[in-house]
Amino acid sequence: MYRKSKLGKSYLALLAVILTLTVVLAGCGGNKENNASPSVAPSESQAATESASPSEGAAADLPEVTLSITFPGTSPKDEVKVEEALNAYLKDKINAKIDLNMIDWGQWDNKINLAIAGREPMDILFTAAWNGHSNNVAKKAFLAVNDPNGTYGNLLEKYGQGILETLPPAYLAGAKISGLNYAVPTSKELAEQGGVIYRKDIAEELGLTAQLDAVKTIADLEPILAEVKAKKPEMTPLYLKDGENFNSHYFAKYDHLGDGNIEGAILKTAADTTVKARYDFPVYKETLNITRDFFKKGYINRDAATAQITPQDALKAGNVFMGVFSLKPGKDAEVELTANLQGKLKQIYMTDKTVSTGETAGSMLGITTTSANPERAMMLINLLHTDKELNNLLNFGIEGDHYTRNGDIISGTANTPSYAIGSSWMFGNQFLNYIWDSEAADKWAQFKAFNEGATNSPALGFTFNAEPIKSQASVTINIRKEFDPGLDTGAVDPAKADDYIKKLKANGLDAIIAEKQKQLDEFLASK
């Protein structure tokens, strides 16, 4: 059940909740001496909940409204068809129509930043700790959903009872900023582990399977990528882009303390709680150097610094051998479906399993301050956490058209590619999702096992409030966009990192790190 206590002194309670819950979720971490295994996912009875109704007033008494859902992805061919099905289903639920607003991943950050700055009307907006959530909260982009003194009161209490009954409390507790939630986390796996997904059919053809099975480090990939380049010159051995590379938080294990876009971090896998710039961690420069070596040898796509498409879309194009991913059980099977490469992909875990607060807030739906219908928006988010039919309709399309179903197992049709959005991890309760016949039937049990042995970040439970340094954060985020894409993908000489850190320091980095350290120290002292 929902806990009203604030973070800080409730840290131990938060950990106790995570440790005692018996449902399926994945864990992330930090302190290697604290290897307790989070297990936070809905119980079977909760996950099986079929529907939820507005807590106040019947649907017939509600005026019809249109709610936009804005999230990253590529608009599918049958988007309008599925919207019409959603509208028909929601008519008797909350009397709302849906406008799916998908923005390509490559344009997501720029377009959303412009929309927030321009105060464009939006209702429900995807957000995440790694995607600037804390900074956007400081910009007043999101309503607090559990503020009893807010304009709309405590929306969670009024219209989100299904969320409070089914979402493990660790999520809401971990995603709070100064005691309030500005978005509702998705109930999904919690642990994270970095690695790669590769074309196993190509690996078998080239006799690389045994080498790939033995991969443990980035350096282990070198002879494999060299072989692919030599034997398959038409393929890109390794696809990288900004945010999806060996320096990504899930691979290098940076804990940015709540917002991956704001510089200043600790390591999830270390006990030290001294906040530093990534530049000051040895792993940062080591990773830049080996990535640069790969780039110079021609293993990495030449447009890596400016590439816009996701690794899964790059694999879908058919000319990419390998990409870097945040992994979980069955991630390769999920990508196979989206990339239309069934039976041709395999994943390799390459890092420790870890849990940080960023994972509790790793996928959320927020209600914007420009929404004309916040109450109805909360009703819809509540349904996505409780209504199995609605959840699967949004994620997989129309039964009998985009898939066929046998119990909770679904199979593709000739029209599956017309609505394959690959966004199930963004919406409500992922444990309501049907399972594709190409996935493991015990997928959710595998998620539970995935949590075991995960390392907890020493800052687990803490989320940085960017309000005191929002001006410096805005400037340094733009500097990050200038330097990170080239450095992290190997397209630029690692020596440029010296210019990067100098520019950050000249524009407020020390103040940001000092504020992060101050808030973190206060949090740790309150434990």
N, C-alpha and C positions, 0 to 999 in steps of 0.2 A: 504493500500500500504506500501511498504518497507520504513523504515526510516533509513537514514544514520547516524543520530546523535548517539553519544556514550552514554553509561550508565553513571550514576552519576547525572549530572544536568538534564538529561532526565528522571529521576525517576518519577516526577510528570506527565510528558507526558505519560510515560508508564502506570501509573495508570489510566490516563484519557482515554487512548486507551482501556484498559481492561474494564472500566466502561461503555463506550459508545458503544462498539461492541454489536450487537444484535444477535449473533449466538451462537450455542450450545457448551458450554465447562464447565468443572468443576473447582471450585475454591479451593485454599488452603490458610492457613493464619498464623496469629501471634497475632497482637494487637487486643484484644477483643473490644476496643473502635473504631476500624476501621472495621466495618462489611459490607463494600461495597461489592456487589456481582459481581465478575467477570463473564462476559458472552462472551466468546471468542471462536467462532467456525465459520466455513465457512457459508456464506449465502446459501440459497437453490439453487440459480442460480449458485453459484460457485461450490457447492458440486455436482451439476449435470453435471459438465463438463465431457464430455466423453473421450476426448483425448487431447494430446499435442504433437507437433512435435518438432524436433530439431530446435533450433533457428538459427543455421547456417548450411546450406548444407542439401540436401535431403539425405534420408537413402541410396539410391542407390549409392550415391557418397562416402559413408563412408566405409572404409575397415571393414570386419567382425572382431569382437573381442569377447572374452569371459570375462564376468564380474562375479566375485565371490561375493556372499552376505553371510556374516558370521554372524550368530545370534544364541542365545541360544535356545535349544529345542531338542526334540528327532526325529531323521530322520524317516519319515513315510514310509510305504511299497511302496506307489506309488510316491515317490519323483522323480524318473527318468521320469515317465510318465508325471508328471506335468512340469518338466523341459523342456521336448520336446514340450509341448503345449506352454509354455512361449517363447521358442525359435522361434517357428513358428509365434507367434503373433508379436514378436519384430523384425522379419526380415524386415518388411516394415516400422517399426517405427524408429529404431535407428541401425539396422543391428548388433544386439548383441545377443550372446548366454549367458545363465545364468547357473552358477554353485552354487547351494544352498549348503552351508556348515553349517550344524547344529551341535552344540556341546551341549551335555547334560548339564543341569543346574549345576549338581554337579561338573563337570569338567571345567565349563566355565571360572571362574577366573584364575585358574592355567594355562590352555591352552592358553588363550588370553594373559596373562602376558608373557608367554614364547614366543609366536609368536611375540609380540611387541618387546621384548628384542632381539630376534633373527632376527628382520627385515624380517620376512617372507612376501612374496608377498601376499597382500590382496587388494581388491578393495573397497567394501562397507562393513562397520563393524558397528554392533549395538553398541550403547554406551548410557550412561545415567549418570546424576549427582550422583545417588546413586550407580553407578557401576564404580567409579574411573575415570570419564571423565576428570576432572581438572588435576588429576595426570598424566593421559596419554597424555594430551595436553602438559604438562611440559616435558614429555619424547619425544616429537616431533612425536607422533604416528599419528596425524591427520593433514591434510591440512586445512588451513583457507579457507573457501568456498567463502568469500566475501572480499578478500584482493586484491585491485587493483594493489598492488606492488608485489604480489606473482608470482611465476614461471608461473602459468597458468592464471594469472589475476583474475578478479572477476567472479568466476564460476557461482555464483547465477545470476548475471546480464546477463551473456552470455547464459547460458543454463537452468536457473531456473526461467524463467518468470512466469511459471504456479504456482510455489511455492510462489513467491512474490505477485501474484494476489489473491491467495486463502488462504494462511496461515495467520492467524491474527498476526499483527506485534508484539504483546506482547510476542509471543513465541521466535522469533528471538532476540528481545531486551533482554529478560530475560535469554537467553542461551549464551549471549556473554561473552567472557573472554578477558579483556583488549581491548574492542571495536571490537573484531572480533568473528565470528561464526566458530567453528571447527566441526560442524555437523549441520544437518537440523532436527529440532524437528518434531515429529509426531503430526498431528492435531488430538487431542483426548480430552477426558475429562481432566480438569485441577485440580479440587478439589480432595482432598484425605480424606478418613475417614477409620480408622482402625476398624476391627471387626473380626467375625468368620463366617465360613460356616460349616453347620452341616448336618448330614443325617436326614432329617425330617421324613422319613419312619420309621427309628429306634426310633426317638423321639416319634412318634405317638404310636408305638408298646409298648413303655415303659411308656406312659402317662406323658411325660415330656414337651409337647408342651406349656402349660401355663407357666411353669417355664422359659422356654427359651424365651418366648415372653416378660417376665419381666426383662430379663438380662440387666444390665446397666454397671456393673463393672467386673473386672477379678474375684473378690471374689464371685460374684453371680454365677459363673460357677461351684464352688466347689461341691455343692450337686448334681448337674446334672452329673458331671464327675464321682462322687462316685457311682451314681446309674448305670451308663453305665458299669463301671468296675465290679460291683456286678452282674448285670443281663446279661451282654454280655462279659464274661471273654475272649472270643476269639477276641474281638475288642480292638484296642488302643483308649482310650477315647479322647486323644488330641495329634495331631501330630505337633511337633515343629522341626525346624532345624535352622542353622545359617542363619540370615537374615530374617527369617519368624517366628517371635515370639513376645511376648508382649513388648520387648525392641526395636523392629524395629522402624525406624524413623516415619513411618506412624501411629504407635500405641502410642508411647511415646511422639511424637510431637517434636523431635529434628530437628532443622534447622541447618544442617552442612555447610550452606553457599556456597553450590555448589558442594561438593564432599563428599558423605557419608562415604567414606573410610578413610578420614583424620580427626583425632580427633579435637574437638573444636566446640562448638555449642551454639546457643541460643534456646529458646523454641518458637515455632510458635504461641503458645497461650498466650504469656506473653509480656508485654511492655518493659521489661528489655533487653537491647542490650549488656550486658556484656558477652563476650565469655568465656565459661568455658568448662572443661572436663565433659563428661557425669557423671562421678563419683561424681561431685560436685552438681548435681541436685538431690533433694530428690526422685523424681520419679524413678531414676535409681536403687537405693538400694531397694526401696519398691518393685519394679518389680522383682528384683533378688530374694528377699525373698519369695514372693508368688509363683513364678515359681519353686523355689527349693522345697517348701512345696508340690506342685503338683507332682513334680518328685519323691520325697520320698514316696508319697502315691501310686505311680504306675499309675498315670493318663497319663503320658507322655511316648512316645516311648523311650525305653532304649538306643537306638543308636542316640538320638537327637543331641549329640555333633558332631557326624561324619556323620549323615544322608546326603545323596546326592540328593534324589529325591524331587521334589517340592510337596507342599501340595496337589495340584490337582492330581498329579500322585499317591500320597499316598491314596487319596480318591478313585481313580480309581481301586486300588488293592482290594477294597471291605472290608477291615478289619479296617478301620479308621472311627471314629465317627465325629471328628471335626478338623478343621485346622484354622490357623490365616491367614488373608488376608488383603490386601489393597482393600477396597470396592468402588463400584460405582453402579449406577442403573443397575440391570441385571447381576451383576457379578456372582451370583449363577447360572443363566441360562447358561452363557458362560462356567462355569466350568462343569456343567452337560453334555454339549456336548462333551467337551474334555475328561471327565472321563467316558463317556458312562453311566451316571446315570440320564437320563432324568426323571424329575418329582420327584426326590428323595433328592434334596438339598434346603437349605434355608439359607439366610444370616442374620446376626444381626449387625447393626451398634453400636459401643461401644465407639467412641471418637468424639470429635468436628470435624467439617469439616474445613479444613484449606487450605491456599494457600501460597506457598513460591516459590522462584525462582527455586528451585529444581524440582518443578512440570512442569515448562515450559520446563525444560531439562530432564524430567523424562523418555523420550523415544526418541532416535534420531538415525539417520543414518549418519555416518561420512565416509569421503573418506580418506583412509590411505595414508601416505607419501610413501608407497611402491607400490602403484597402478601404473600400466603401462598405464592406460587409465582414468585419472581423469575427462576429459571432458565428455566421454561417461558415466562414473559413475554418473555424475551430471544429464545428460539427463535421465538416468533411475530413479533416485530419483525424478526428476521432473514429470515423468510419473506416479509414484506411488502416487503423490499428485493430479493428474488431470485426469488420465485415469481409468474410473470406471471398464471397462472390465479387464484390466491388474491387478488392485488392487484386485479384487475378485478372479481372477484366481490364483494369488499367495497365497491368504489367505484361500480359500475354495476348490480349485481344479477345476475339469472340470465339467461343467454343463451337466447334463444327466448321469453322472458317479458317481461323489461324492456328488451331490445334484440335486434336481429339483427346478425349479423356477417359481413363479407366481408373476410377477412384481418384486418388491424388496424383497419379502418374499420367503425364500428358505426352503426346506424340505430335510431331510436326506434320504439316500438310503442304501441298504445293504452294499455298498462299502464306505460309509462315513468314517468309522474308518480307512480306508487305507490312508486317507489324512486329518487328524484332528490335525493341528499343533498348534492351539490356540495362534496364534501370531499376530492377526489383530491389536493389539495396538502398534505394532512395526513399521508398514510400511505406510509411507506417510500420507494419509488422511483417518482416520477411518470413517469419515462421508460419504464416498463412499461405505462403506461395505453394503452388503445385510444383512437382518435381518432373523435369524432363526425363524421358526414358533413357536418354544417353548419360544421365547423372546417376550417382549412387543412390539406391533406394533408401539407404540409411544416412542420407546427407546430414540431417539435423543431429543424429547421434555422433557423426564425425565432427561436427562443429563443437559439441560438448568435449570430445576427446582433445580437440585442438587447443582448448584452454589449458589443459593440464601442463604444469611445468612452466607456464609463462612467467616472465620476469616483470615485476612491477616497477615502474618509474618511481624514484623517491619523491616526485612531486604529484603522484596520483591523488586526485581530488582537488587540485588547485587549477583555477582558470584566471589568467591575467586580465585585469581591467585596463583597457587601453586609453580610457578617457583622459588621464593626466598627461599623456604624451601623444595625443592624437595628431597634433601638428607635425611633430618629428616623425611619427609613424607614416604619415601620408607621404612625406618627402622621401624617406628611406625605402618605402615600398616601390616608389618609382625608380630609385637607384637600383634596387634589386632587379627590376625588369630590364634595366640597361645591361647589367653584368651577368646575372645568373644563367640565362639561356646559353650564351656562348661558352662560359666557363664549365658549366655542369655537363655539357654534351661533348666537350673536347674540341669544339670548333675554334676556341681561343686559347692562346698560350697561358698556362697557369700563372705565369709571372704577372699577368694582368690583375690577379687577385690582390696584389699589393696596392694597385691604384683603387681597386674596389673598396678595400677597408679604409683607405685614407679618405675617400669621398664620403663613406658612411660616417666616419668620425667627425668630419667637417660639417655634417648636417644632423647631428643630434644623437648618434649611436650611443655615446656614453650615458646620456640622460635616459635613453630607453632601457639600457641594461641596468642602470642604477635603480630605476623604478621597478623593473621586473624583479631584481634582487630584493628590494625592499618589501614588495608584496609577498614574494615567496618566503622570505625569512619570517614575516609576520604569520603566514599560514603555518609554517613548520613549528613555530614557537607555540602556536595555539593547540597543537596536537596533544 
